[in-house]
Amino acid sequence: MASTEPWLLENGSVRCLTKDMKHGHGHSHCRTAHNMSSSSLRKKSDLTLVSKVRQDFLRNILVNLQVVLLGTKLSILFLAIPFAIAAECKNFGRSWVFALSLLGLTPLAERVSFLTEQIAFYTGPTVGGLLNATCGNATELIISILALVQHKVDVVKYSLLGSILSNLLLVLGTSLFCGGIANLQNEQKFDRKQADVNALLLLLGLLCHVLPLMFRYSGNAAELTGAETLALSRASCVVMLIAYISYIVFQLWTHRQLFEASEDEEEDSDVVPDESPVIGFWSAFVWLVLMTGIIALLSEYVVGTIEAASESWGLSVCFISVILLPIVGNAAEHAGAVIFAFKNKLDITLGVALGSATQIAMFVIPLSAIVAWIIGIDMNLDFNLLETSCLALSIIITAFSLQDGTSHYLKGLVLLLCYLVIGACFFIFETSNNHETL
């Protein structure tokens, strides 16, 4: 055999991968930018010791624990989860519960991506792509639904707006800046086609946010009631979801080649070769359900303690929701995007940053509004003038910076400075007077 590296599968037997098997299986399994980005934060699990355990059932459990819990460079952050639960149960400081829950959420997002990829080995790339399209931003979606249940519509709006801003300006800005500095001698190029598709969808999402806002400033504003704004918002949400479903069809079937990571990008020494499953289908499925449950628990803690953290730290709920929640919650994804920018692989970086922003804008926001509609809570797409302006300018600046298909560090720096100005704006801006209008 060309390789003696052991990978244990569902039946507990050791299976060594030959070079032919690795490459042969890899061609049928398409890997998206999100998969590649997550891979950069994984580490190989040395299963030699575990493979010596004779009892199959025990060996399977140990393999699963090692691969799932220790297979990420962020595994140390899993320790925050029991501390967060203990702090909540013992009624320890509420701001501590908030901080520990946020830290605990960081590695979970990366692990969900890993588990969906494992499931994709058994179900095929299409189902894997659909799983990525729905679970890619599971944390934001769960936080949003839990906040809606607690009638915290403002937290939902601010956290989702913050996710889009952080992906477009912070992640993309940091990646382009670091990539530009690391590759000063080489011109950085990327495929514009994927960026154009994402920019187009983001502009459609922006239109759906601007129209309900413009209702307030139109000539007959006095005649327009909240009910009409709500009706327009709900109609817009249906349109956005139709656009997102079309985007999924475009991405997974009709124009799949635009979104696949190329072979030379996959053959990278720092990326764990995921050409074969390392755990079985049912193991991956059970772990995915378990991880989603833990995300839901920690998200509930985050939503429940956000006001306490706001008072304790002297920061507005608005600033925590727009800036802190997205930065910490998406840290794993962000790190992966920056790592690939260093390696001059901007297609992967753009796939992660723009793909996430598009998913939030076109899927998570309209789905949250429709869930709110179902449970009898009024959530419209009117994000107020300041928030909508920040969103509009961020999308336009990002679209302009990507229009020529090349990159350098100045583009990244400008995007980062835009994020800094918006961060300063929300830091100063107190939301207490705006909660009623959100």
Secondary structure, DSSP 8 states (H G I E B T S, - for coil): -----EEE-TTS-EEE--HHHHHHHHHHS--BHHHHHHHTTB-----TTGGG---HHHHHHHHHHHHHHHSBTTGGGGGHHHHHHHHHHTT--HHHHHHHHHHHHHHHHHHHHHHHHHHHHHH-HHHHHHHHHHHTTHHHHHHHHHHHHTT-HHHHHHHHHHHHHIIIIIIHHHHHHHHHHHTTTS-EE--HHHHHHHHHHHHHHHHHHHHHHHHHHSTTGGG--HHHHHHHHHHHHHHHHHHHHHHHHIIIIITGGGTB--HHHH--TTS---SS-SS-HHHHHHHHHHHHHHHHHHHHHHHHHHHHHHHHHT--HHHIIIIIHHHHHTHHHHHHHHHHHHTT-HHHHHHHHHHHHHHIIIIIHHHHHHHHHHTT----S--HHHHHHHHHHHHHHHHHHTTTSEE-HHHHHHHHHHHHHHHHHHHH---TTTTTT-
